[in-house]
Amino acid sequence: MIVSPTSVSRIFEIPKLYYFEAGNDYSGSRDDFSFKIVNGEKLKCMTWHGRLCSMKATIENEAEFDLNAKGFQALVKWLEERYTESGGKTE
C-alpha cells in the first residue's frame, strides 16, 4: 500500500492536525485492522479487527490524546504501534 505524501502516518492515510482542529472525525483501515479517531475535548482513537463499523465492532484498544501537535503525534505513534503489534506489515 502506498501512503499519500500528505498523510501524517507512514502506514495509514491520516489527514493533518487542522482536519481535527476543525471538528472532524476520521476512520480508516489497512488489511483487517480498522481504526476511528473521534474529535471532542480530546482526540479519542479506537482500534479493532474486521470490517464492521466502530458501533458494531468489538473495540480492542482505545486511548485519548490532547488536541494539539504533541498529542496528535502521540496518537499517530500509538496507532502505528497497535497495528504493528497486531501483526500488521508496514511495507
Backbone as numpy.savetxt, mean C-alpha at the origin, in Angstrom:
# Nx Ny Nz CAx CAy CAz Cx Cy Cz
6.80 -7.36 -13.74 5.95 -6.17 -13.74 6.83 -4.93 -13.74
6.53 -4.00 -14.60 7.26 -2.75 -14.66 6.46 -1.70 -13.89
7.13 -1.05 -12.95 6.49 -0.02 -12.14 6.76 1.33 -12.79
5.76 2.15 -12.85 5.87 3.48 -13.45 6.96 4.31 -12.77
7.68 5.11 -13.52 8.72 5.95 -12.91 8.14 7.01 -11.97
6.84 7.25 -12.02 6.23 8.22 -11.10 5.77 7.58 -9.80
5.85 6.26 -9.70 5.44 5.57 -8.48 6.48 5.78 -7.38
6.03 5.84 -6.14 6.94 6.01 -5.01 7.49 4.67 -4.52
7.00 3.58 -5.08 7.41 2.24 -4.66 8.18 1.55 -5.78
9.12 0.70 -5.39 9.85 -0.08 -6.39 9.08 -1.35 -6.76
8.01 -1.65 -6.02 7.23 -2.87 -6.24 5.81 -2.57 -6.74
5.17 -1.57 -6.18 3.76 -1.27 -6.47 3.60 0.07 -7.16
2.49 0.21 -7.87 2.09 1.51 -8.41 1.39 2.26 -7.28
2.06 3.23 -6.71 1.48 4.04 -5.63 1.72 5.51 -5.97
0.67 6.32 -5.94 0.87 7.74 -6.26 1.65 8.47 -5.16
2.05 9.66 -5.48 2.84 10.47 -4.54 1.98 10.98 -3.39
2.64 11.50 -2.38 1.99 11.93 -1.14 0.85 12.91 -1.38
0.98 13.84 -2.32 -0.06 14.84 -2.51 -1.40 14.22 -2.90
-1.39 13.04 -3.51 -2.63 12.32 -3.82 -3.41 12.04 -2.53
-2.69 11.64 -1.49 -3.32 11.33 -0.21 -3.62 12.60 0.58
-2.78 13.61 0.46 -3.04 14.89 1.12 -4.34 15.51 0.60
-4.73 15.16 -0.63 -5.98 15.65 -1.21 -7.20 14.87 -0.71
-6.97 13.86 0.14 -8.07 13.13 0.75 -8.46 11.84 0.06
-7.65 11.36 -0.85 -7.98 10.16 -1.61 -7.53 8.87 -0.93
-8.27 7.79 -1.17 -7.88 6.43 -0.79 -7.26 5.78 -2.03
-6.56 4.67 -1.82 -5.93 3.99 -2.95 -5.84 2.50 -2.66
-6.08 1.70 -3.66 -5.91 0.25 -3.50 -5.18 -0.30 -4.72
-4.50 -1.42 -4.50 -3.75 -2.04 -5.58 -3.42 -3.48 -5.24
-2.74 -4.12 -6.17 -2.34 -5.51 -5.95 -1.17 -5.85 -6.85
-0.53 -6.93 -6.49 0.50 -7.54 -7.32 0.42 -9.03 -7.07
0.24 -9.76 -8.14 0.00 -11.20 -8.03 -1.21 -11.42 -7.12
-1.07 -12.19 -6.06 -2.19 -12.50 -5.16 -2.20 -11.59 -3.93
-1.28 -10.64 -3.84 -1.12 -9.74 -2.69 -1.89 -8.45 -2.98
-2.82 -8.11 -2.10 -3.63 -6.91 -2.28 -3.43 -5.95 -1.10
-3.65 -4.67 -1.37 -3.52 -3.68 -0.30 -4.48 -2.52 -0.53
-4.75 -1.81 0.55 -5.57 -0.61 0.47 -5.00 0.41 1.44
-4.90 1.65 0.99 -4.46 2.77 1.82 -5.67 3.68 1.99
-6.10 3.85 3.23 -7.29 4.63 3.55 -6.85 5.93 4.23
-7.39 7.02 3.73 -7.05 8.34 4.23 -7.94 8.73 5.41
-7.37 9.38 6.38 -8.09 9.88 7.54 -7.16 10.83 8.28
-7.26 10.91 9.59 -6.29 11.70 10.34 -4.90 11.13 10.13
-4.84 9.82 9.94 -3.60 9.12 9.60 -3.87 8.28 8.36
-2.81 7.80 7.73 -2.97 6.86 6.63 -3.01 5.46 7.21
-4.03 4.72 6.87 -4.18 3.34 7.34 -3.95 2.42 6.16
-3.05 1.46 6.33 -2.74 0.53 5.26 -3.11 -0.88 5.70
-3.80 -1.60 4.82 -4.23 -2.97 5.09 -3.74 -3.86 3.96
-3.38 -5.10 4.29 -2.97 -6.07 3.27 -3.72 -7.38 3.45
-3.89 -8.10 2.35 -4.52 -9.42 2.36 -4.13 -10.13 1.07
-4.42 -11.40 1.02 -4.19 -12.18 -0.19 -5.52 -12.52 -0.83
-5.55 -12.50 -2.15 -6.76 -12.81 -2.88 -7.32 -11.61 -3.61
-8.34 -11.86 -4.38 -8.93 -10.82 -5.23 -10.20 -10.19 -4.64
-10.59 -10.58 -3.45 -11.75 -9.97 -2.82 -11.45 -8.52 -2.46
-12.48 -7.70 -2.40 -12.29 -6.33 -1.94 -11.99 -6.34 -0.44
-11.47 -5.23 0.06 -11.04 -5.17 1.47 -12.20 -5.40 2.44
-13.41 -5.06 2.05 -14.55 -5.25 2.95 -14.95 -6.72 3.10
-14.58 -7.55 2.12 -14.94 -8.97 2.18 -13.75 -9.87 2.48
-12.55 -9.33 2.38 -11.33 -10.12 2.58 -11.00 -10.26 4.06
-10.17 -11.23 4.37 -9.60 -11.36 5.71 -8.32 -10.55 5.73
-8.33 -9.44 6.47 -7.17 -8.55 6.53 -6.07 -9.24 7.34
-4.89 -9.35 6.75 -3.77 -10.04 7.38 -2.85 -9.10 8.14
-2.69 -7.88 7.63 -1.81 -6.88 8.26 -2.49 -5.53 8.18
-2.27 -4.73 9.22 -2.86 -3.40 9.26 -1.96 -2.50 10.09
-1.74 -1.28 9.61 -0.91 -0.32 10.35 -1.33 1.09 9.98
-1.04 2.04 10.87 -1.35 3.45 10.63 -0.06 4.25 10.60
-0.06 5.30 9.77 1.11 6.13 9.58 0.69 7.59 9.53
1.57 8.47 9.99 1.28 9.90 9.93 1.13 10.35 8.48
0.26 11.31 8.28 0.02 11.86 6.95 1.00 13.00 6.70
2.27 12.62 6.56 3.34 13.55 6.22 4.41 12.76 5.46
5.45 13.43 5.02 6.46 12.77 4.18 7.12 11.60 4.90
7.48 11.78 6.16 8.13 10.71 6.92 7.19 9.52 7.11
5.96 9.78 7.48 4.98 8.71 7.66 4.68 7.99 6.36
4.62 8.73 5.26 4.34 8.13 3.96 5.49 7.23 3.53
6.72 7.65 3.74 7.88 6.81 3.42 7.86 5.53 4.25
7.48 5.66 5.52 7.39 4.49 6.40 6.30 3.54 5.91
5.18 4.08 5.44 4.09 3.25 4.92 4.57 2.45 3.71
5.23 3.10 2.77 5.70 2.41 1.56 6.68 1.31 1.93
7.61 1.62 2.84 8.58 0.61 3.28 7.86 -0.57 3.95
6.92 -0.28 4.84 6.16 -1.32 5.55 5.42 -2.20 4.55
4.77 -1.58 3.56 4.01 -2.33 2.56 4.92 -3.24 1.74
6.05 -2.72 1.30 7.00 -3.54 0.53 7.53 -4.70 1.37
7.77 -4.47 2.66 8.24 -5.55 3.55 7.18 -6.63 3.71
5.91 -6.24 3.86 4.84 -7.24 3.98 4.79 -8.09 2.71
4.97 -7.47 1.58 4.93 -8.20 0.31 6.08 -9.20 0.22
7.29 -8.76 0.49 8.44 -9.67 0.37 8.39 -10.75 1.44
7.92 -10.44 2.65 7.80 -11.44 3.71 6.77 -12.51 3.35
5.80 -12.17 2.54 4.77 -13.13 2.15 5.20 -13.96 0.95
6.43 -13.77 0.51 6.94 -14.57 -0.61 6.84 -13.89 -1.95
6.45 -12.63 -1.98 6.33 -11.90 -3.23 7.69 -11.64 -3.85
7.72 -11.59 -5.16 8.96 -11.37 -5.89 9.05 -9.90 -6.28
10.23 -9.33 -6.11 10.42 -7.91 -6.40 10.91 -7.66 -7.82
11.08 -8.69 -8.61 11.53 -8.49 -10.00 10.52 -9.02 -10.97
